[in-house]
Amino acid sequence: MLDPRFMSALGHPARLQALVLFERQPASARELSEVVALSPTATSYHVRKLMEAGLIVQVDTRHRRAFEERVWRTTATGWSQLEALLADVAQRSAGST
């Protein structure tokens, strides 16, 4: 059975998008916010949930103006394939109704 924290971490579309981005290249929450069109505060919340579930790790710190920006990457690969699989299932499901 899958860990409930793992499943909960995938409970928002922005989190899967984050995993796909962080798998392709390490990035910050600010960079993610540009991709998912959420506020930096909301994006940081989703990043924290992924980190707490063990799905991402901090790999670097960048100094940006007066603050430090954490850079994240995934702890596993395959998120792009999962996203494509889920999109295919959703498309087929919509076509069968």
N, C-alpha and C positions, 0 to 999 in steps of 0.2 A: 504494500500500500504506500502511496506517496505521502510524504511528510506534509501535514497541514500548513506549516509555515511556507513551504515551497509553493504549494497551490495558492495560498493567499498572496504570495509575492507576485504571482502572475495574474492577479485579479483586476488589473487595470490595463487598458490598451497601451498607455504610455510606458508601462514597465517592459512589455515585450519589445516595443520600439527601442527602449533604452538598451536592452540586452543585445538587440541586433546591431545598434550603433557601437556599443562597447566591444562587441565581438569583432567588428570590422576594423576599428581603431580605438585606442584609448582616448577618452574624451572627458570633459568636465560636465558638471550639472548645468552650467551656463550654456555650453555648446548643445547639450541635450535639449534645453528649453527652446532653443531656436528650431530644432527639428520637430518637437512634439507640440509646439505652440501653446505652452503652458507658462505660467509665471515662474520666475526662478525659485520662489518659495515652494510652490507646488511641486516643481521638478525635484528640488532638494528632498522633499518628503518621500517621493517615489524612489529616489536613489538610496535614501536611508533604509527603506523597506527591502530593497534588493540586497543591500549590504548585510542587513540583519539576517536575511535568509541564506547568506553565504553564496549568493549568485554572482557577486562582483567583489573586487578587491581594489584598494587604492594602490596605484603603481607609481605615482609621482605627485609632486606639489609644485604648482607654478606661482610665482609672485606676480600679482596683478595689482597695480596701483597700491592701495593701502591694505590689501588683504591677500590671503593665500587661497588658491583655487586647487582643489583636489582633482586628480585625474584618475579615472576608473577604467577597468577592463573586466571582462567576464572570467569566471573561474572554469568555465567549460565552453565547448563549441557546439554548434548545431542550431543556434537560435534562428538563423536565417532560414534554414530548412524547415524548422517548426512553424515559422511565420508563413512560409509558402504553403505548407501542408494545411494549416488552419484556414488560410484564404481560399484554398481549393475546396475544402470541406464546406465552408460557408457558402461558396458560389454554387456548389452542387445542391446543397440543402435549400437554398433560395429558389433554384430552378425546379425543385420537385414539389413545390407547393402550388 
